[in-house]
Amino acid sequence: MIHIITTTLALVVALSLPVSAISAEKHGGDIWFKDTKKFAPAIFSHDKHSQAGNQCTDCHDSLFQKESGSSDLNKALSMRSMTRGKFCGACHDGKKAFSVKRSCKKCHVKP
């Protein structure tokens, strides 16, 4: 009897969560890259990428590690590295997705 009550209560709580809370946890939300020198900050949206059909494993852990705020990533992630096919540039090459070389305002936006 206690098991049935506990299961029912857990189901009611899960169904009452807002969809945005569930999707933010599932997809990781937005990441802002603010150290972009003379350009506006760059945004990465997990939601836009998942809605386009990408899976988490398309990038994690081959192109990016799941830990956020890694100082190693901040040092390595640059426009130069992306134009050479690393990080975002692995897909954003002008063939699979828009090129990082010519589409600055798609990522560099004012918050």
C-alpha positions in Angstrom: 0.0 0.0 0.0 2.8 2.4 0.9 4.5 1.6 -2.4 1.4 2.5 -4.4 1.1 5.8 -2.5 4.8 6.7 -3.0 4.6 5.8 -6.8 1.4 7.8 -7.3 2.9 10.8 -5.4 6.1 10.7 -7.5 4.1 10.6 -10.7 1.9 13.6 -9.7 5.1 15.6 -8.9 6.8 14.7 -12.2 3.7 15.6 -14.2 3.4 18.9 -12.4 6.9 20.1 -13.3 7.0 22.7 -16.0 8.2 21.4 -19.4 10.9 24.1 -19.5 12.4 22.7 -16.3 12.6 19.2 -17.7 14.0 20.3 -21.1 16.6 22.6 -19.5 17.9 19.8 -17.5 17.8 17.4 -20.4 19.4 19.7 -23.0 21.7 21.8 -20.9 20.3 25.3 -21.6 22.2 28.2 -23.1 26.0 28.8 -22.7 27.3 32.3 -23.1 31.0 32.8 -24.1 31.8 36.3 -22.9 35.6 36.5 -23.6 35.2 37.3 -27.3 37.5 40.3 -27.5 36.0 43.0 -29.7 32.9 41.0 -30.6 29.6 40.6 -28.8 29.3 37.6 -26.6 28.7 34.3 -28.3 25.7 32.1 -27.4 25.4 28.3 -27.7 21.9 27.0 -27.3 21.6 23.3 -26.5 17.8 23.5 -27.2 18.3 24.8 -30.8 20.8 22.1 -31.5 18.6 19.3 -30.1 15.6 20.6 -32.0 17.7 20.4 -35.2 18.0 16.7 -34.5 21.4 16.6 -32.9 22.0 14.2 -30.1 24.2 14.9 -27.0 26.7 12.3 -28.1 27.3 14.1 -31.4 29.4 16.6 -29.4 29.9 15.0 -26.0 32.5 13.8 -25.1 34.3 13.9 -28.5 34.2 17.6 -29.2 33.3 18.9 -25.8 33.5 17.6 -22.3 30.3 17.8 -20.2 31.9 19.8 -17.4 31.1 23.5 -17.6 33.5 26.3 -17.1 36.6 24.3 -17.9 39.6 26.7 -18.1 41.2 24.3 -20.7 38.2 24.8 -22.9 38.4 28.6 -22.5 42.0 28.6 -23.6 41.5 26.2 -26.6 38.2 27.5 -27.9 38.9 30.2 -30.4 37.7 31.3 -33.8 41.0 30.1 -35.2 40.5 26.6 -33.8 36.9 26.6 -35.1 37.9 27.6 -38.6 40.3 24.7 -38.5 37.5 22.3 -37.9 37.7 22.0 -34.1 34.9 22.4 -31.6 31.9 24.1 -33.3 33.8 24.2 -36.6 33.6 20.4 -36.8 30.0 20.8 -38.0 29.8 24.5 -38.8 31.9 24.2 -41.9 29.5 25.6 -44.5 28.5 22.0 -45.6 26.8 20.3 -42.6 25.8 23.6 -41.0 26.4 27.3 -41.6 30.1 28.3 -41.5 31.8 29.9 -38.5 33.8 31.9 -41.1 30.9 34.0 -42.5 28.0 34.0 -40.0 29.2 36.0 -37.1 25.8 37.4 -36.0 24.3 33.9 -35.7 26.3 33.3 -32.5 27.7 36.7 -31.5 24.6 38.5 -30.1 24.0 41.0 -27.4 22.4 39.4 -24.3 
